[in-house]
């Protein structure tokens, strides 16, 4: 019946939203860890490690910028 089909689609949408929320939370935790590592290495004057970590952070911001993701999809 149409109600069952609608219910299945609604469940699929809800599941996809939960998965996106989980992934966003995981990425936010990784970002916090990366920022803490950058601060720790900068404080310890380990400049080589600092610049590598900083580069990783900058590239992460570029790739996870919603505008960049949207533009790459338009291709």
Backbone as XML, in Angstrom:
<?xml version="1.0"?>
<chain id="A" units="angstrom">
  <residue number="1" name="UNK">
    <atom name="N" x="0.839" y="-1.184" z="0.000"/>
    <atom name="CA" x="0.000" y="0.000" z="0.000"/>
    <atom name="C" x="0.884" y="1.248" z="0.000"/>
  </residue>
  <residue number="2" name="UNK">
    <atom name="N" x="0.335" y="2.362" z="-0.400"/>
    <atom name="CA" x="1.126" y="3.607" z="-0.418"/>
    <atom name="C" x="1.630" y="4.008" z="0.971"/>
  </residue>
  <residue number="3" name="UNK">
    <atom name="N" x="0.856" y="3.720" z="1.990"/>
    <atom name="CA" x="1.283" y="4.077" z="3.348"/>
    <atom name="C" x="2.518" y="3.279" z="3.755"/>
  </residue>
  <residue number="4" name="UNK">
    <atom name="N" x="2.564" y="2.007" z="3.385"/>
    <atom name="CA" x="3.727" y="1.184" z="3.715"/>
    <atom name="C" x="4.965" y="1.652" z="2.955"/>
  </residue>
  <residue number="5" name="UNK">
    <atom name="N" x="4.783" y="2.001" z="1.701"/>
    <atom name="CA" x="5.903" y="2.496" z="0.901"/>
    <atom name="C" x="6.430" y="3.797" z="1.494"/>
  </residue>
  <residue number="6" name="UNK">
    <atom name="N" x="5.522" y="4.674" z="1.868"/>
    <atom name="CA" x="5.928" y="5.946" z="2.470"/>
    <atom name="C" x="6.666" y="5.704" z="3.782"/>
  </residue>
  <residue number="7" name="UNK">
    <atom name="N" x="6.182" y="4.766" z="4.558"/>
    <atom name="CA" x="6.823" y="4.454" z="5.838"/>
    <atom name="C" x="8.242" y="3.928" z="5.607"/>
  </residue>
  <residue number="8" name="UNK">
    <atom name="N" x="8.413" y="3.051" z="4.611"/>
    <atom name="CA" x="9.743" y="2.521" z="4.309"/>
    <atom name="C" x="10.695" y="3.637" z="3.879"/>
  </residue>
  <residue number="9" name="UNK">
    <atom name="N" x="10.209" y="4.528" z="3.043"/>
    <atom name="CA" x="11.051" y="5.642" z="2.602"/>
    <atom name="C" x="11.404" y="6.561" z="3.771"/>
  </residue>
  <residue number="10" name="UNK">
    <atom name="N" x="10.454" y="6.788" z="4.649"/>
    <atom name="CA" x="10.704" y="7.641" z="5.813"/>
    <atom name="C" x="11.761" y="7.015" z="6.717"/>
  </residue>
  <residue number="11" name="UNK">
    <atom name="N" x="11.677" y="5.694" z="6.900"/>
    <atom name="CA" x="12.675" y="4.998" z="7.719"/>
    <atom name="C" x="14.053" y="5.089" z="7.082"/>
  </residue>
  <residue number="12" name="UNK">
    <atom name="N" x="14.109" y="4.959" z="5.763"/>
    <atom name="CA" x="15.392" y="5.055" z="5.069"/>
    <atom name="C" x="15.989" y="6.455" z="5.220"/>
  </residue>
  <residue number="13" name="UNK">
    <atom name="N" x="15.150" y="7.475" z="5.115"/>
    <atom name="CA" x="15.627" y="8.849" z="5.298"/>
    <atom name="C" x="16.138" y="9.074" z="6.717"/>
  </residue>
  <residue number="14" name="UNK">
    <atom name="N" x="15.410" y="8.569" z="7.692"/>
    <atom name="CA" x="15.820" y="8.718" z="9.087"/>
    <atom name="C" x="17.150" y="8.020" z="9.332"/>
  </residue>
  <residue number="15" name="UNK">
    <atom name="N" x="17.303" y="6.826" z="8.771"/>
    <atom name="CA" x="18.546" y="6.074" z="8.931"/>
    <atom name="C" x="19.716" y="6.828" z="8.299"/>
  </residue>
  <residue number="16" name="UNK">
    <atom name="N" x="19.510" y="7.365" z="7.112"/>
    <atom name="CA" x="20.571" y="8.117" z="6.442"/>
    <atom name="C" x="20.954" y="9.355" z="7.248"/>
  </residue>
  <residue number="17" name="UNK">
    <atom name="N" x="19.967" y="10.027" z="7.832"/>
    <atom name="CA" x="20.246" y="11.212" z="8.644"/>
    <atom name="C" x="21.066" y="10.846" z="9.875"/>
  </residue>
  <residue number="18" name="UNK">
    <atom name="N" x="20.728" y="9.719" z="10.510"/>
    <atom name="CA" x="21.497" y="9.273" z="11.677"/>
    <atom name="C" x="22.939" y="8.971" z="11.296"/>
  </residue>
  <residue number="19" name="UNK">
    <atom name="N" x="23.135" y="8.315" z="10.151"/>
    <atom name="CA" x="24.491" y="8.003" z="9.705"/>
    <atom name="C" x="25.287" y="9.279" z="9.442"/>
  </residue>
  <residue number="20" name="UNK">
    <atom name="N" x="24.649" y="10.269" z="8.831"/>
    <atom name="CA" x="25.330" y="11.541" z="8.591"/>
    <atom name="C" x="25.682" y="12.237" z="9.901"/>
  </residue>
  <residue number="21" name="UNK">
    <atom name="N" x="24.777" y="12.180" z="10.873"/>
    <atom name="CA" x="25.054" y="12.784" z="12.176"/>
    <atom name="C" x="26.225" y="12.095" z="12.856"/>
  </residue>
  <residue number="22" name="UNK">
    <atom name="N" x="26.275" y="10.760" z="12.763"/>
    <atom name="CA" x="27.393" y="10.022" z="13.360"/>
    <atom name="C" x="28.714" y="10.413" z="12.707"/>
  </residue>
  <residue number="23" name="UNK">
    <atom name="N" x="28.714" y="10.494" z="11.393"/>
    <atom name="CA" x="29.941" y="10.844" z="10.692"/>
    <atom name="C" x="30.371" y="12.269" z="11.019"/>
  </residue>
  <residue number="24" name="UNK">
    <atom name="N" x="29.416" y="13.196" z="11.101"/>
    <atom name="CA" x="29.746" y="14.577" z="11.447"/>
    <atom name="C" x="30.353" y="14.646" z="12.842"/>
  </residue>
  <residue number="25" name="UNK">
    <atom name="N" x="29.776" y="13.894" z="13.785"/>
    <atom name="CA" x="30.298" y="13.878" z="15.150"/>
    <atom name="C" x="31.719" y="13.326" z="15.174"/>
  </residue>
  <residue number="26" name="UNK">
    <atom name="N" x="31.947" y="12.258" z="14.409"/>
    <atom name="CA" x="33.278" y="11.668" z="14.362"/>
    <atom name="C" x="34.287" y="12.653" z="13.784"/>
  </residue>
  <residue number="27" name="UNK">
    <atom name="N" x="33.895" y="13.368" z="12.739"/>
    <atom name="CA" x="34.793" y="14.354" z="12.139"/>
    <atom name="C" x="35.075" y="15.515" z="13.090"/>
  </residue>
  <residue number="28" name="UNK">
    <atom name="N" x="34.072" y="15.928" z="13.848"/>
    <atom name="CA" x="34.288" y="17.001" z="14.821"/>
    <atom name="C" x="35.264" y="16.561" z="15.897"/>
  </residue>
  <residue number="29" name="UNK">
    <atom name="N" x="35.173" y="15.306" z="16.332"/>
    <atom name="CA" x="36.111" y="14.797" z="17.328"/>
    <atom name="C" x="37.528" y="14.742" z="16.766"/>
  </residue>
  <residue number="30" name="UNK">
    <atom name="N" x="37.662" y="14.308" z="15.510"/>
    <atom name="CA" x="38.976" y="14.279" z="14.883"/>
    <atom name="C" x="39.546" y="15.687" z="14.754"/>
  </residue>
  <residue number="31" name="UNK">
    <atom name="N" x="38.682" y="16.652" z="14.450"/>
    <atom name="CA" x="39.127" y="18.034" z="14.330"/>
    <atom name="C" x="39.648" y="18.550" z="15.667"/>
  </residue>
  <residue number="32" name="UNK">
    <atom name="N" x="38.927" y="18.261" z="16.746"/>
    <atom name="CA" x="39.378" y="18.699" z="18.066"/>
    <atom name="C" x="40.723" y="18.075" z="18.412"/>
  </residue>
  <residue number="33" name="UNK">
    <atom name="N" x="40.884" y="16.787" z="18.082"/>
    <atom name="CA" x="42.144" y="16.107" z="18.366"/>
    <atom name="C" x="43.276" y="16.722" z="17.550"/>
  </residue>
  <residue number="34" name="UNK">
    <atom name="N" x="43.014" y="17.032" z="16.288"/>
    <atom name="CA" x="44.024" y="17.635" z="15.426"/>
    <atom name="C" x="44.431" y="19.012" z="15.937"/>
  </residue>
  <residue number="35" name="UNK">
    <atom name="N" x="43.462" y="19.807" z="16.360"/>
    <atom name="CA" x="43.764" y="21.139" z="16.897"/>
    <atom name="C" x="44.602" y="21.024" z="18.164"/>
  </residue>
  <residue number="36" name="UNK">
    <atom name="N" x="44.263" y="20.070" z="19.022"/>
    <atom name="CA" x="45.040" y="19.874" z="20.245"/>
    <atom name="C" x="46.468" y="19.455" z="19.911"/>
  </residue>
  <residue number="37" name="UNK">
    <atom name="N" x="46.639" y="18.570" z="18.927"/>
    <atom name="CA" x="47.979" y="18.145" z="18.522"/>
    <atom name="C" x="48.773" y="19.312" z="17.944"/>
  </residue>
  <residue number="38" name="UNK">
    <atom name="N" x="48.117" y="20.147" z="17.149"/>
    <atom name="CA" x="48.797" y="21.307" z="16.569"/>
    <atom name="C" x="49.278" y="22.238" z="17.674"/>
  </residue>
  <residue number="39" name="UNK">
    <atom name="N" x="48.414" y="22.505" z="18.638"/>
    <atom name="CA" x="48.806" y="23.392" z="19.737"/>
    <atom name="C" x="49.941" y="22.794" z="20.550"/>
  </residue>
  <residue number="40" name="UNK">
    <atom name="N" x="49.874" y="21.474" z="20.795"/>
    <atom name="CA" x="50.901" y="20.819" z="21.595"/>
    <atom name="C" x="52.251" y="20.859" z="20.887"/>
  </residue>
  <residue number="41" name="UNK">
    <atom name="N" x="52.270" y="20.565" z="19.592"/>
    <atom name="CA" x="53.540" y="20.574" z="18.866"/>
    <atom name="C" x="54.082" y="21.988" z="18.704"/>
  </residue>
  <residue number="42" name="UNK">
    <atom name="N" x="53.211" y="22.966" z="18.535"/>
    <atom name="CA" x="53.677" y="24.350" z="18.429"/>
    <atom name="C" x="54.281" y="24.806" z="19.751"/>
  </residue>
  <residue number="43" name="UNK">
    <atom name="N" x="53.674" y="24.382" z="20.839"/>
    <atom name="CA" x="54.181" y="24.769" z="22.152"/>
    <atom name="C" x="55.534" y="24.118" z="22.426"/>
  </residue>
  <residue number="44" name="UNK">
    <atom name="N" x="55.742" y="22.903" z="21.901"/>
    <atom name="CA" x="56.999" y="22.191" z="22.111"/>
    <atom name="C" x="58.059" y="22.581" z="21.081"/>
  </residue>
  <residue number="45" name="UNK">
    <atom name="N" x="57.736" y="23.519" z="20.192"/>
    <atom name="CA" x="58.650" y="24.004" z="19.150"/>
    <atom name="C" x="59.107" y="22.903" z="18.200"/>
  </residue>
  <residue number="46" name="UNK">
    <atom name="N" x="58.259" y="21.931" z="17.946"/>
    <atom name="CA" x="58.556" y="20.897" z="16.949"/>
    <atom name="C" x="57.958" y="21.374" z="15.628"/>
  </residue>
  <residue number="47" name="UNK">
    <atom name="N" x="58.683" y="22.236" z="14.958"/>
    <atom name="CA" x="58.115" y="22.961" z="13.825"/>
    <atom name="C" x="57.796" y="22.065" z="12.629"/>
  </residue>
  <residue number="48" name="UNK">
    <atom name="N" x="58.591" y="21.022" z="12.378"/>
    <atom name="CA" x="58.313" y="20.152" z="11.232"/>
    <atom name="C" x="56.973" y="19.455" z="11.429"/>
  </residue>
  <residue number="49" name="UNK">
    <atom name="N" x="56.769" y="18.877" z="12.606"/>
    <atom name="CA" x="55.508" y="18.199" z="12.908"/>
    <atom name="C" x="54.370" y="19.207" z="12.910"/>
  </residue>
  <residue number="50" name="UNK">
    <atom name="N" x="54.640" y="20.400" z="13.409"/>
    <atom name="CA" x="53.622" y="21.448" z="13.457"/>
    <atom name="C" x="53.124" y="21.785" z="12.061"/>
  </residue>
  <residue number="51" name="UNK">
    <atom name="N" x="54.038" y="21.987" z="11.113"/>
    <atom name="CA" x="53.617" y="22.374" z="9.766"/>
    <atom name="C" x="52.898" y="21.240" z="9.041"/>
  </residue>
  <residue number="52" name="UNK">
    <atom name="N" x="53.299" y="19.998" z="9.285"/>
    <atom name="CA" x="52.593" y="18.863" z="8.680"/>
    <atom name="C" x="51.173" y="18.800" z="9.225"/>
  </residue>
  <residue number="53" name="UNK">
    <atom name="N" x="51.025" y="18.952" z="10.531"/>
    <atom name="CA" x="49.695" y="18.924" z="11.140"/>
    <atom name="C" x="48.854" y="20.090" z="10.649"/>
  </residue>
  <residue number="54" name="UNK">
    <atom name="N" x="49.466" y="21.248" z="10.543"/>
    <atom name="CA" x="48.746" y="22.428" z="10.079"/>
    <atom name="C" x="48.273" y="22.240" z="8.637"/>
  </residue>
  <residue number="55" name="UNK">
    <atom name="N" x="49.122" y="21.651" z="7.805"/>
    <atom name="CA" x="48.746" y="21.387" z="6.416"/>
    <atom name="C" x="47.569" y="20.423" z="6.360"/>
  </residue>
  <residue number="56" name="UNK">
    <atom name="N" x="47.587" y="19.385" z="7.199"/>
    <atom name="CA" x="46.466" y="18.445" z="7.242"/>
    <atom name="C" x="45.187" y="19.158" z="7.644"/>
  </residue>
  <residue number="57" name="UNK">
    <atom name="N" x="45.269" y="20.058" z="8.594"/>
    <atom name="CA" x="44.090" y="20.794" z="9.038"/>
    <atom name="C" x="43.542" y="21.696" z="7.953"/>
  </residue>
  <residue number="58" name="UNK">
    <atom name="N" x="44.428" y="22.360" z="7.226"/>
    <atom name="CA" x="43.989" y="23.257" z="6.161"/>
    <atom name="C" x="43.337" y="22.457" z="5.040"/>
  </residue>
  <residue number="59" name="UNK">
    <atom name="N" x="43.934" y="21.325" z="4.662"/>
    <atom name="CA" x="43.348" y="20.524" z="3.586"/>
    <atom name="C" x="42.009" y="19.953" z="4.028"/>
  </residue>
  <residue number="60" name="UNK">
    <atom name="N" x="41.873" y="19.612" z="5.310"/>
    <atom name="CA" x="40.602" y="19.110" z="5.814"/>
    <atom name="C" x="39.536" y="20.190" z="5.688"/>
  </residue>
  <residue number="61" name="UNK">
    <atom name="N" x="39.885" y="21.432" z="6.015"/>
    <atom name="CA" x="38.911" y="22.510" z="5.904"/>
    <atom name="C" x="38.507" y="22.730" z="4.458"/>
  </residue>
  <residue number="62" name="UNK">
    <atom name="N" x="39.458" y="22.573" z="3.541"/>
    <atom name="CA" x="39.142" y="22.765" z="2.126"/>
    <atom name="C" x="38.184" y="21.682" z="1.643"/>
  </residue>
  <residue number="63" name="UNK">
    <atom name="N" x="38.489" y="20.430" z="1.947"/>
    <atom name="CA" x="37.685" y="19.337" z="1.419"/>
    <atom name="C" x="36.329" y="19.229" z="2.091"/>
  </residue>
  <residue number="64" name="UNK">
    <atom name="N" x="36.201" y="19.653" z="3.330"/>
    <atom name="CA" x="34.916" y="19.521" z="4.018"/>
    <atom name="C" x="34.113" y="20.803" z="3.998"/>
  </residue>
  <residue number="65" name="UNK">
    <atom name="N" x="34.579" y="21.792" z="3.243"/>
    <atom name="CA" x="33.812" y="23.017" z="3.063"/>
    <atom name="C" x="32.597" y="22.680" z="2.196"/>
  </residue>
  <residue number="66" name="UNK">
    <atom name="N" x="31.386" y="22.924" z="2.671"/>
    <atom name="CA" x="30.194" y="22.549" z="1.896"/>
    <atom name="C" x="30.168" y="23.155" z="0.504"/>
  </residue>
  <residue number="67" name="UNK">
    <atom name="N" x="30.689" y="24.370" z="0.333"/>
    <atom name="CA" x="30.703" y="24.985" z="-0.989"/>
    <atom name="C" x="31.618" y="24.208" z="-1.929"/>
  </residue>
  <residue number="68" name="UNK">
    <atom name="N" x="32.768" y="23.754" z="-1.419"/>
    <atom name="CA" x="33.693" y="22.994" z="-2.260"/>
    <atom name="C" x="33.081" y="21.657" z="-2.647"/>
  </residue>
  <residue number="69" name="UNK">
    <atom name="N" x="32.450" y="20.989" z="-1.704"/>
    <atom name="CA" x="31.825" y="19.702" z="-1.997"/>
    <atom name="C" x="30.723" y="19.892" z="-3.025"/>
  </residue>
  <residue number="70" name="UNK">
    <atom name="N" x="29.952" y="20.946" z="-2.877"/>
    <atom name="CA" x="28.866" y="21.210" z="-3.814"/>
    <atom name="C" x="29.435" y="21.509" z="-5.206"/>
  </residue>
  <residue number="71" name="UNK">
    <atom name="N" x="30.501" y="22.298" z="-5.278"/>
    <atom name="CA" x="31.083" y="22.645" z="-6.569"/>
    <atom name="C" x="31.697" y="21.435" z="-7.256"/>
  </residue>
  <residue number="72" name="UNK">
    <atom name="N" x="32.312" y="20.530" z="-6.488"/>
    <atom name="CA" x="32.893" y="19.337" z="-7.088"/>
    <atom name="C" x="31.802" y="18.443" z="-7.661"/>
  </residue>
  <residue number="73" name="UNK">
    <atom name="N" x="30.638" y="18.445" z="-7.072"/>
    <atom name="CA" x="29.550" y="17.611" z="-7.550"/>
    <atom name="C" x="28.948" y="18.109" z="-8.844"/>
  </residue>
  <residue number="74" name="UNK">
    <atom name="N" x="29.074" y="19.410" z="-9.111"/>
    <atom name="CA" x="28.471" y="19.977" z="-10.319"/>
    <atom name="C" x="29.277" y="19.640" z="-11.561"/>
  </residue>
  <residue number="75" name="UNK">
    <atom name="N" x="30.575" y="19.421" z="-11.406"/>
    <atom name="CA" x="31.547" y="19.020" z="-12.347"/>
    <atom name="C" x="31.398" y="19.251" z="-13.753"/>
  </residue>
</chain>
